[in-house]
């Protein structure tokens, strides 16, 4: 029970931080998350269609939480990729405009956001169902 409460507080803190970032800081932090690439996570909705449950609205809360969890983890991986490729991105004409390569977002802030996104993504996955989280752990390790 303590573990679930701890995850709940991490998720709430993460939402608070993201709200502060969006309200206080520039668009660079939003670009760092690459929300345009979240469209790939819409593939989570395909099984509902093919199972004939597309209009079963009871399934949508968990599905939307799963979508958000995938978005958090995907964004953290994008941040890791950008962090690792900073020097190469600075030399590229288009990639030099990315938030980390251009210096619009500091490395420290990027690492903190990445950790927070991972905690939120895995925390949400655990809330959905422990097997959902375990499948991610199995895939990652």
Beta strands, then each sheet from edge to edge (+ up, - down):
end
